């Protein structure tokens, strides 16, 4: 990274790095997501939002009235989150970056599948209800895996319990019939993967809006989360190039080629490097 003072990472990024470097089971999803948001909202008080999730959990526990039945617990989660608090999906403005920041989702009570699922998972965790994220292509879900049954819930759809035909309908809506449902698409994912999916959404939004400095800050956190992911190192280099940070760009693109020398885009990246070296020479 550049050594200029304005490029030094903020304290919340250092806190994020410390949090996600621990064991997977020790990573607090809500805290990590709020630390991601704190770079965009420097005055965000993480403890306030964690306390709000705690209060949600307490109310869901009260509604469940001590039941351990998964259907009763899902009903309690749905009643409190969607009927009483009014959480809902935001298909009208799906690519608004606010949908990907947990603080905004908690404040506005609207979001996209990944962030509404994060709220659902965190409320469930606070009542000891073991739910897991499901990284289905294009549409994040949550799942209960019991000894005798599996229950898949769609928080973006108001907590609806899904059956086999529903999965294909969701895929058809997103991919226009070009992707067939397979059971492997319902595999559960860990906290790091959930955070990576949140960050990847933001990365694409900022890149498409040509907000390259914000996109770079997101990629830097993806690299913290997944240090050996070659494609993120490449993208960090390309974004650094857009921002005229040529030394940083060269270092990352060279590292990318060392990691995957036979990558399909290796020729394009080598051409980028030649152009970068010419620019550095011209500047000197």
Secondary structure as GFF3:
##gff-version 3
##sequence-region A 1 284
A	DSSP	three_ten_helix	5	7	.	.	.	ID=ss1
A	DSSP	alpha_helix	11	20	.	.	.	ID=ss2
A	DSSP	three_ten_helix	24	26	.	.	.	ID=ss3
A	DSSP	alpha_helix	29	40	.	.	.	ID=ss4
A	DSSP	alpha_helix	46	64	.	.	.	ID=ss5
A	DSSP	alpha_helix	70	78	.	.	.	ID=ss6
A	DSSP	pi_helix	79	84	.	.	.	ID=ss7
A	DSSP	beta_strand	88	89	.	.	.	ID=ss8
A	DSSP	three_ten_helix	91	93	.	.	.	ID=ss9
A	DSSP	three_ten_helix	97	100	.	.	.	ID=ss10
A	DSSP	alpha_helix	102	108	.	.	.	ID=ss11
A	DSSP	beta_strand	110	111	.	.	.	ID=ss12
A	DSSP	alpha_helix	113	125	.	.	.	ID=ss13
A	DSSP	beta_strand	131	134	.	.	.	ID=ss14
A	DSSP	beta_strand	141	145	.	.	.	ID=ss15
A	DSSP	beta_strand	150	154	.	.	.	ID=ss16
A	DSSP	three_ten_helix	155	157	.	.	.	ID=ss17
A	DSSP	beta_strand	160	161	.	.	.	ID=ss18
A	DSSP	alpha_helix	164	175	.	.	.	ID=ss19
A	DSSP	three_ten_helix	183	186	.	.	.	ID=ss20
A	DSSP	beta_strand	188	189	.	.	.	ID=ss21
A	DSSP	alpha_helix	191	208	.	.	.	ID=ss22
A	DSSP	alpha_helix	212	225	.	.	.	ID=ss23
A	DSSP	alpha_helix	230	242	.	.	.	ID=ss24
A	DSSP	alpha_helix	246	259	.	.	.	ID=ss25
A	DSSP	alpha_helix	266	283	.	.	.	ID=ss26
###
